[in-house]
Amino acid sequence: MNKEEWGIVLVILAVVLVLTGCASTTVPVTMNFPQAPEPLMMEPETLDPLPEDTKEMSDLLENSTVNYGKYRELQIKYQLWQRWYNTNRRIHKDTTEGN
């Protein structure tokens, strides 16, 4: 082999070494579970107690209506929380176990 052929072999060998060196370096990527949205993390409202001296049926009905509204709001928030958590857990599991 002459000098030109050796030069070509060395260039090819250098290119192969550079390309295999770049391909073999993998960076581990980890994904943390996402933070929950702020509205889902808020403390729930407490139900209004019925005063002991209440004698009117209208006061009882008003208290029941207000508490039922708070309960329904909390129920919807709880269902949204479950949906958000299950969706993000599935996404997190699919993306982290796929590696």
Order of alpha helices (4+ residues) and beta strands (2+ residues): alpha-alpha-alpha
